[in-house]
Amino acid sequence: MCAAPSARVITRRCLAVCLAAGSLLLAVSCAWLSAPAPTPTPSASPPPAPTASATAQPSPVLSPTFGLNPDLPVWQDYPAPRQTPVLPIPPPEAPLNLGDEVRVLVLMGTDQDAPFVGRTDAMLLILYHPRFGRASVVALPADLMGYLPGHTMQRIQTAYGLGGLDLLQQTLRYNFGLPVDDFALVNADLFSDYVDEEGGLEITVLRDYPEACGGIRAGPVRMDGQKLLCYVSFREENDEIDRNIRQLQVFELIFMRMAQGGALSRLDELSKRYQAVLATNLTPADLVENIPLALRVADVGRLGLYTLSRADISAWSLPGQGGAMVFLPNRERIRPVLQQAADFLNDPGPVTDRVLTLQYELTRSPTATITLTPTLTPTRTRTITLTRTITRTRTITATRTATRTGTITRTPTISATPTISTTPTISTTPTISATPTITLTPTITLTHTITLTPTITLTPSPTVTFTIPPP
């Protein structure tokens, strides 16, 4: 068992020893995490003064760096506050240096059952590079204070509940310089139900928690949905960073578990089953399309987990709210952590054989609802076969002829006063042409042989070839 991490970056090596090896997104989007709101813990002597990071006016040093317009208020061109803030509003952060290809997904968890939102008490920032196949996950403290544009200084966990995706995007861009592309909100019932359906989850607890969740001892512990939900939710006094570490630990474990054994083949099925309790702007097709990315992120050393240090935030008691505890950010210390997470993505190094193993497991999965092509991209190909068929036919001519005798002959004769039989008779013995006709008119059968790939293939091919986009 590895020791409880204390550095900013929780390395995958340490967690790999603690957890069974196992993929983004996306799935990115592939794993679910929810954390109920902690009961506010009043401090014995709450420090009333905010840190220097929450200043009312930008300092001369920050002004040229952030490109602030001195003719505008401190919030610049963002919406003005509607309420008097309990803290001075800081200036907006400059955009983080992400590069053109990096995308940002926010994974949030709420303690409410669907369809209610409440506070998003677990908030993970997932930065990923689709072409390089790398991802970084940054855990934000649940009660971190920031400016919600157009509202006031408030916990950033309230942004989505107050204004949906639009306010969430503005809040993260204002306070962290992060442009948000996608989001996923997980309700509490989804998280616990999913864990129970998977038969629980064995997790290596890094230290003893005798007072939490009925008592949890260090070492391997198998938890059901409710126990695991408690594990990622509770907070010992003001130790928000320890809770973030546990959330990242569970996130990685679920993510790796989804990536191995062909479990991602159920992604489309799971997204449809839980769509009533999963709010997201990603479609099931988006999730399936990013399965190759998730498999590469699950490779060794391609998933970075980051948390803030205890020196990056300071506890503060909200005035007039019964001593509710929040955290003030030290923005000068938080920004380098976010930039480090972004820089981690810029390594186009090759993948290892582990990715080939994960891809092979995916194609062999007996529970697959889709079968991926060798490029791991489900395609629909329309194949038109042009077949030239030479039909050697014996033509039987049963012609309706106007004859004097009312019989059908091969050579129709027309009498001067043609009489047309009302009931044409067909000779019982059809006349067969002496020379069989060969129709060389190539009958092009446009029987559109439409090969729908993905198809369900439960028998593995002897050889599976996968195409990984070049760096």
SERO-692470 format. One record per residue (C-alpha): residue in one letter; x, y, z; residue number from 1. Coordinates in steps of 0.25 Angstrom, whole numbers. Layout:
REM residues N
resn | X | Y | Z | resi
A | X | Y | Z | NUM;
...
REM end
This chain:
REM residues 471
resn | X | Y | Z | resi
M | 0 | 0 | 0 | 1;
C | 5 | 14 | -4 | 2;
A | 6 | 25 | 6 | 3;
A | -4 | 36 | 5 | 4;
P | 0 | 46 | -5 | 5;
S | 4 | 60 | -1 | 6;
A | 9 | 66 | -14 | 7;
R | 1 | 74 | -24 | 8;
V | 2 | 63 | -35 | 9;
I | -4 | 50 | -30 | 10;
T | 5 | 41 | -39 | 11;
R | -1 | 29 | -46 | 12;
R | 10 | 20 | -41 | 13;
C | 6 | 22 | -27 | 14;
L | -9 | 19 | -30 | 15;
A | -5 | 8 | -39 | 16;
V | 1 | 1 | -27 | 17;
C | -11 | 4 | -19 | 18;
L | -22 | 1 | -30 | 19;
A | -23 | -10 | -40 | 20;
A | -18 | -6 | -53 | 21;
G | -30 | -4 | -63 | 22;
S | -39 | 17 | -78 | 23;
L | -48 | 38 | -86 | 24;
L | -54 | 41 | -86 | 25;
L | -56 | 43 | -89 | 26;
A | -59 | 34 | -86 | 27;
V | -57 | 43 | -84 | 28;
S | -69 | 42 | -80 | 29;
C | -67 | 28 | -77 | 30;
A | -67 | 28 | -62 | 31;
W | -77 | 34 | -52 | 32;
L | -74 | 42 | -40 | 33;
S | -83 | 49 | -30 | 34;
A | -81 | 55 | -16 | 35;
P | -92 | 59 | -7 | 36;
A | -91 | 73 | 0 | 37;
P | -83 | 72 | 13 | 38;
T | -90 | 78 | 25 | 39;
P | -84 | 91 | 28 | 40;
T | -73 | 90 | 39 | 41;
P | -72 | 103 | 47 | 42;
S | -58 | 106 | 51 | 43;
A | -55 | 108 | 66 | 44;
S | -49 | 122 | 62 | 45;
P | -52 | 125 | 48 | 46;
P | -42 | 134 | 41 | 47;
P | -50 | 146 | 37 | 48;
A | -40 | 153 | 28 | 49;
P | -39 | 148 | 13 | 50;
T | -26 | 145 | 7 | 51;
A | -19 | 155 | -1 | 52;
S | -23 | 148 | -14 | 53;
A | -37 | 154 | -13 | 54;
T | -34 | 169 | -15 | 55;
A | -44 | 179 | -19 | 56;
Q | -35 | 185 | -30 | 57;
P | -24 | 179 | -39 | 58;
S | -10 | 182 | -35 | 59;
P | -1 | 189 | -44 | 60;
V | 7 | 176 | -47 | 61;
L | -6 | 169 | -51 | 62;
S | -11 | 179 | -60 | 63;
P | -2 | 178 | -72 | 64;
T | -1 | 163 | -70 | 65;
F | -16 | 161 | -71 | 66;
G | -18 | 172 | -81 | 67;
L | -29 | 179 | -73 | 68;
N | -36 | 191 | -78 | 69;
P | -34 | 202 | -67 | 70;
D | -47 | 209 | -73 | 71;
L | -55 | 197 | -69 | 72;
P | -59 | 192 | -55 | 73;
V | -51 | 181 | -49 | 74;
W | -60 | 170 | -55 | 75;
Q | -57 | 176 | -69 | 76;
D | -66 | 172 | -80 | 77;
Y | -73 | 161 | -72 | 78;
P | -87 | 164 | -66 | 79;
A | -88 | 172 | -54 | 80;
P | -92 | 167 | -40 | 81;
R | -107 | 167 | -37 | 82;
Q | -104 | 166 | -22 | 83;
T | -94 | 173 | -12 | 84;
P | -83 | 163 | -11 | 85;
V | -78 | 158 | 2 | 86;
L | -64 | 158 | -3 | 87;
P | -57 | 168 | -13 | 88;
I | -58 | 163 | -27 | 89;
P | -44 | 160 | -33 | 90;
P | -41 | 163 | -47 | 91;
P | -43 | 152 | -58 | 92;
E | -32 | 142 | -60 | 93;
A | -24 | 142 | -73 | 94;
P | -27 | 130 | -83 | 95;
L | -19 | 118 | -79 | 96;
N | -9 | 114 | -90 | 97;
L | -16 | 101 | -95 | 98;
G | -12 | 100 | -110 | 99;
D | -22 | 99 | -121 | 100;
E | -26 | 84 | -120 | 101;
V | -28 | 83 | -105 | 102;
R | -42 | 81 | -100 | 103;
V | -48 | 83 | -86 | 104;
L | -59 | 75 | -80 | 105;
V | -65 | 78 | -66 | 106;
L | -70 | 65 | -59 | 107;
M | -79 | 69 | -47 | 108;
G | -86 | 61 | -37 | 109;
T | -98 | 65 | -28 | 110;
D | -104 | 60 | -16 | 111;
Q | -118 | 61 | -21 | 112;
D | -126 | 50 | -28 | 113;
A | -130 | 52 | -43 | 114;
P | -136 | 61 | -48 | 115;
F | -131 | 71 | -37 | 116;
V | -118 | 78 | -38 | 117;
G | -114 | 85 | -25 | 118;
R | -100 | 88 | -23 | 119;
T | -89 | 81 | -31 | 120;
D | -81 | 77 | -19 | 121;
A | -71 | 69 | -28 | 122;
M | -65 | 76 | -39 | 123;
L | -54 | 70 | -48 | 124;
L | -47 | 78 | -59 | 125;
I | -43 | 68 | -70 | 126;
L | -34 | 74 | -80 | 127;
Y | -30 | 64 | -92 | 128;
H | -23 | 65 | -105 | 129;
P | -31 | 56 | -115 | 130;
R | -19 | 54 | -125 | 131;
F | -8 | 51 | -114 | 132;
G | -17 | 42 | -106 | 133;
R | -14 | 49 | -93 | 134;
A | -23 | 54 | -82 | 135;
S | -21 | 62 | -69 | 136;
V | -32 | 62 | -57 | 137;
V | -32 | 74 | -47 | 138;
A | -40 | 73 | -35 | 139;
L | -46 | 86 | -30 | 140;
P | -50 | 88 | -15 | 141;
A | -65 | 87 | -14 | 142;
D | -67 | 100 | -6 | 143;
L | -57 | 109 | -14 | 144;
M | -61 | 123 | -15 | 145;
G | -61 | 131 | -28 | 146;
Y | -69 | 141 | -36 | 147;
L | -81 | 137 | -43 | 148;
P | -82 | 147 | -54 | 149;
G | -96 | 154 | -53 | 150;
H | -98 | 149 | -39 | 151;
T | -88 | 151 | -28 | 152;
M | -77 | 145 | -21 | 153;
Q | -81 | 131 | -17 | 154;
R | -77 | 116 | -17 | 155;
I | -74 | 112 | -31 | 156;
Q | -82 | 99 | -29 | 157;
T | -95 | 107 | -30 | 158;
A | -92 | 112 | -44 | 159;
Y | -98 | 101 | -52 | 160;
G | -111 | 101 | -43 | 161;
L | -113 | 116 | -44 | 162;
G | -110 | 117 | -59 | 163;
G | -107 | 104 | -66 | 164;
L | -96 | 102 | -75 | 165;
D | -95 | 117 | -79 | 166;
L | -92 | 122 | -65 | 167;
L | -83 | 110 | -63 | 168;
Q | -75 | 113 | -75 | 169;
Q | -74 | 128 | -71 | 170;
T | -70 | 124 | -56 | 171;
L | -59 | 115 | -60 | 172;
R | -53 | 125 | -71 | 173;
Y | -54 | 136 | -61 | 174;
N | -47 | 130 | -49 | 175;
F | -38 | 120 | -56 | 176;
G | -36 | 124 | -70 | 177;
L | -42 | 111 | -75 | 178;
P | -51 | 110 | -87 | 179;
V | -61 | 99 | -85 | 180;
D | -66 | 91 | -97 | 181;
D | -74 | 80 | -91 | 182;
F | -80 | 76 | -77 | 183;
A | -87 | 64 | -70 | 184;
L | -95 | 65 | -58 | 185;
V | -97 | 52 | -50 | 186;
N | -108 | 50 | -40 | 187;
A | -106 | 43 | -27 | 188;
D | -115 | 31 | -31 | 189;
L | -107 | 28 | -44 | 190;
F | -94 | 27 | -36 | 191;
S | -99 | 17 | -26 | 192;
D | -107 | 9 | -35 | 193;
Y | -96 | 8 | -45 | 194;
V | -86 | 3 | -34 | 195;
D | -96 | -7 | -29 | 196;
E | -99 | -13 | -43 | 197;
E | -84 | -15 | -45 | 198;
G | -84 | -23 | -32 | 199;
G | -77 | -12 | -24 | 200;
L | -63 | -7 | -25 | 201;
E | -51 | -11 | -18 | 202;
I | -42 | 1 | -14 | 203;
T | -29 | 2 | -6 | 204;
V | -32 | 12 | 5 | 205;
L | -19 | 20 | 8 | 206;
R | -21 | 22 | 23 | 207;
D | -31 | 19 | 34 | 208;
Y | -44 | 27 | 35 | 209;
P | -50 | 22 | 48 | 210;
E | -60 | 32 | 49 | 211;
A | -65 | 32 | 35 | 212;
C | -76 | 24 | 28 | 213;
G | -77 | 14 | 40 | 214;
G | -62 | 13 | 41 | 215;
I | -52 | 10 | 29 | 216;
R | -39 | 3 | 31 | 217;
A | -27 | 5 | 22 | 218;
G | -24 | -6 | 12 | 219;
P | -33 | -13 | 1 | 220;
V | -48 | -11 | 4 | 221;
R | -59 | -15 | -5 | 222;
M | -70 | -4 | -4 | 223;
D | -85 | -4 | -10 | 224;
G | -91 | 8 | -16 | 225;
Q | -95 | 15 | -3 | 226;
K | -82 | 12 | 4 | 227;
L | -74 | 17 | -8 | 228;
L | -82 | 30 | -9 | 229;
C | -79 | 33 | 6 | 230;
Y | -65 | 30 | 4 | 231;
V | -63 | 41 | -7 | 232;
S | -73 | 50 | 1 | 233;
F | -69 | 52 | 15 | 234;
R | -59 | 63 | 19 | 235;
E | -51 | 63 | 32 | 236;
E | -52 | 77 | 38 | 237;
N | -46 | 86 | 27 | 238;
D | -38 | 76 | 20 | 239;
E | -44 | 78 | 6 | 240;
I | -31 | 73 | -1 | 241;
D | -32 | 59 | 5 | 242;
R | -46 | 58 | 0 | 243;
N | -41 | 62 | -14 | 244;
I | -30 | 52 | -13 | 245;
R | -41 | 41 | -11 | 246;
Q | -49 | 46 | -22 | 247;
L | -38 | 45 | -32 | 248;
Q | -34 | 31 | -27 | 249;
V | -49 | 26 | -29 | 250;
F | -49 | 33 | -43 | 251;
E | -37 | 26 | -48 | 252;
L | -41 | 13 | -42 | 253;
I | -55 | 14 | -49 | 254;
F | -48 | 19 | -62 | 255;
M | -38 | 8 | -63 | 256;
R | -49 | -2 | -60 | 257;
M | -57 | 3 | -71 | 258;
A | -45 | 2 | -81 | 259;
Q | -41 | -12 | -79 | 260;
G | -48 | -25 | -82 | 261;
G | -56 | -19 | -93 | 262;
A | -66 | -12 | -83 | 263;
L | -66 | 1 | -92 | 264;
S | -74 | -8 | -103 | 265;
R | -86 | -5 | -93 | 266;
L | -84 | 10 | -94 | 267;
D | -95 | 12 | -103 | 268;
E | -105 | 3 | -95 | 269;
L | -101 | 10 | -82 | 270;
S | -102 | 24 | -87 | 271;
K | -116 | 21 | -92 | 272;
R | -120 | 14 | -79 | 273;
Y | -116 | 25 | -70 | 274;
Q | -119 | 37 | -79 | 275;
A | -131 | 41 | -70 | 276;
V | -121 | 43 | -58 | 277;
L | -109 | 48 | -66 | 278;
A | -109 | 62 | -71 | 279;
T | -99 | 65 | -82 | 280;
N | -97 | 72 | -96 | 281;
L | -90 | 59 | -101 | 282;
T | -99 | 49 | -109 | 283;
P | -97 | 34 | -109 | 284;
A | -91 | 35 | -123 | 285;
D | -80 | 45 | -117 | 286;
L | -77 | 35 | -106 | 287;
V | -75 | 23 | -116 | 288;
E | -67 | 32 | -125 | 289;
N | -57 | 35 | -114 | 290;
I | -55 | 20 | -110 | 291;
P | -41 | 19 | -117 | 292;
L | -37 | 32 | -109 | 293;
A | -41 | 26 | -96 | 294;
L | -33 | 13 | -99 | 295;
R | -21 | 22 | -101 | 296;
V | -23 | 30 | -89 | 297;
A | -23 | 17 | -81 | 298;
D | -9 | 14 | -85 | 299;
V | 3 | 15 | -76 | 300;
G | 6 | 29 | -72 | 301;
R | -4 | 36 | -81 | 302;
L | -14 | 40 | -70 | 303;
G | -10 | 51 | -60 | 304;
L | -17 | 54 | -47 | 305;
Y | -15 | 67 | -40 | 306;
T | -21 | 73 | -27 | 307;
L | -18 | 86 | -21 | 308;
S | -9 | 87 | -8 | 309;
R | -14 | 91 | 5 | 310;
A | -6 | 104 | 3 | 311;
D | -14 | 108 | -9 | 312;
I | -27 | 110 | -2 | 313;
S | -30 | 116 | 12 | 314;
A | -43 | 113 | 20 | 315;
W | -52 | 125 | 23 | 316;
S | -66 | 126 | 30 | 317;
L | -77 | 133 | 22 | 318;
P | -82 | 144 | 30 | 319;
G | -97 | 143 | 35 | 320;
Q | -99 | 129 | 30 | 321;
G | -97 | 121 | 43 | 322;
G | -82 | 119 | 41 | 323;
A | -83 | 112 | 28 | 324;
M | -69 | 109 | 23 | 325;
V | -63 | 112 | 10 | 326;
F | -50 | 113 | 3 | 327;
L | -43 | 125 | -3 | 328;
P | -34 | 122 | -14 | 329;
N | -19 | 127 | -15 | 330;
R | -20 | 130 | -30 | 331;
E | -5 | 132 | -32 | 332;
R | -3 | 117 | -27 | 333;
I | -14 | 111 | -34 | 334;
R | -11 | 116 | -48 | 335;
P | 2 | 108 | -48 | 336;
V | -5 | 95 | -45 | 337;
L | -15 | 97 | -56 | 338;
Q | -3 | 100 | -66 | 339;
Q | 4 | 88 | -61 | 340;
A | -8 | 80 | -64 | 341;
A | -9 | 86 | -78 | 342;
D | 6 | 84 | -81 | 343;
F | 5 | 69 | -78 | 344;
L | -4 | 68 | -90 | 345;
N | 7 | 72 | -100 | 346;
D | 15 | 59 | -101 | 347;
P | 12 | 52 | -114 | 348;
G | 20 | 40 | -109 | 349;
P | 16 | 26 | -115 | 350;
V | 6 | 17 | -108 | 351;
T | 10 | 3 | -102 | 352;
D | 6 | -11 | -105 | 353;
R | -5 | -9 | -94 | 354;
V | -14 | -1 | -103 | 355;
L | -13 | -13 | -113 | 356;
T | -18 | -22 | -102 | 357;
L | -29 | -13 | -98 | 358;
Q | -33 | -12 | -113 | 359;
Y | -33 | -27 | -114 | 360;
E | -41 | -29 | -101 | 361;
L | -51 | -19 | -107 | 362;
T | -53 | -27 | -120 | 363;
R | -55 | -40 | -112 | 364;
S | -65 | -35 | -102 | 365;
P | -77 | -44 | -102 | 366;
T | -86 | -33 | -97 | 367;
A | -83 | -24 | -109 | 368;
T | -95 | -17 | -115 | 369;
I | -86 | -12 | -126 | 370;
T | -74 | -18 | -133 | 371;
L | -63 | -8 | -137 | 372;
T | -56 | -8 | -150 | 373;
P | -40 | -10 | -150 | 374;
T | -39 | 5 | -148 | 375;
L | -48 | 5 | -136 | 376;
T | -57 | 14 | -143 | 377;
P | -71 | 9 | -146 | 378;
T | -74 | 11 | -161 | 379;
R | -86 | 9 | -170 | 380;
T | -81 | 5 | -184 | 381;
R | -90 | 4 | -196 | 382;
T | -85 | -7 | -206 | 383;
I | -92 | -8 | -220 | 384;
T | -88 | -20 | -227 | 385;
L | -89 | -19 | -242 | 386;
T | -91 | -34 | -247 | 387;
R | -92 | -37 | -262 | 388;
T | -101 | -49 | -263 | 389;
I | -102 | -56 | -276 | 390;
T | -115 | -63 | -276 | 391;
R | -117 | -74 | -286 | 392;
T | -132 | -75 | -286 | 393;
R | -141 | -83 | -294 | 394;
T | -151 | -72 | -298 | 395;
I | -165 | -77 | -297 | 396;
T | -174 | -68 | -306 | 397;
A | -188 | -68 | -302 | 398;
T | -193 | -57 | -310 | 399;
R | -207 | -51 | -311 | 400;
T | -209 | -51 | -326 | 401;
A | -221 | -47 | -334 | 402;
T | -224 | -59 | -344 | 403;
R | -235 | -64 | -352 | 404;
T | -235 | -77 | -344 | 405;
G | -233 | -72 | -330 | 406;
T | -220 | -79 | -328 | 407;
I | -207 | -73 | -324 | 408;
T | -196 | -75 | -334 | 409;
R | -182 | -71 | -334 | 410;
T | -184 | -62 | -346 | 411;
P | -195 | -53 | -344 | 412;
T | -204 | -51 | -356 | 413;
I | -214 | -40 | -358 | 414;
S | -226 | -43 | -366 | 415;
A | -233 | -33 | -375 | 416;
T | -244 | -33 | -365 | 417;
P | -237 | -36 | -353 | 418;
T | -245 | -43 | -342 | 419;
I | -239 | -42 | -328 | 420;
S | -243 | -54 | -319 | 421;
T | -249 | -49 | -307 | 422;
T | -243 | -60 | -299 | 423;
P | -229 | -62 | -304 | 424;
T | -225 | -77 | -304 | 425;
I | -210 | -81 | -300 | 426;
S | -205 | -93 | -307 | 427;
T | -203 | -104 | -297 | 428;
T | -190 | -108 | -303 | 429;
P | -182 | -95 | -303 | 430;
T | -174 | -93 | -315 | 431;
I | -159 | -93 | -312 | 432;
S | -150 | -85 | -321 | 433;
A | -140 | -93 | -328 | 434;
T | -128 | -84 | -325 | 435;
P | -127 | -81 | -310 | 436;
T | -125 | -66 | -308 | 437;
I | -113 | -61 | -300 | 438;
T | -116 | -48 | -294 | 439;
L | -103 | -41 | -293 | 440;
T | -110 | -29 | -288 | 441;
P | -103 | -29 | -275 | 442;
T | -113 | -29 | -264 | 443;
I | -107 | -20 | -254 | 444;
T | -113 | -24 | -241 | 445;
L | -113 | -12 | -232 | 446;
T | -117 | -20 | -221 | 447;
H | -110 | -10 | -211 | 448;
T | -102 | -20 | -203 | 449;
I | -101 | -10 | -191 | 450;
T | -91 | -15 | -181 | 451;
L | -95 | -9 | -168 | 452;
T | -82 | -8 | -160 | 453;
P | -83 | -8 | -148 | 454;
T | -89 | -22 | -148 | 455;
I | -90 | -31 | -136 | 456;
T | -78 | -40 | -137 | 457;
L | -76 | -50 | -125 | 458;
T | -65 | -58 | -132 | 459;
P | -52 | -51 | -131 | 460;
S | -44 | -50 | -144 | 461;
P | -30 | -57 | -144 | 462;
T | -23 | -44 | -146 | 463;
V | -28 | -31 | -142 | 464;
T | -21 | -18 | -147 | 465;
F | -24 | -5 | -141 | 466;
T | -21 | 9 | -147 | 467;
I | -16 | 19 | -137 | 468;
P | -16 | 33 | -142 | 469;
P | -2 | 38 | -144 | 470;
P | 3 | 49 | -135 | 471;
REM end
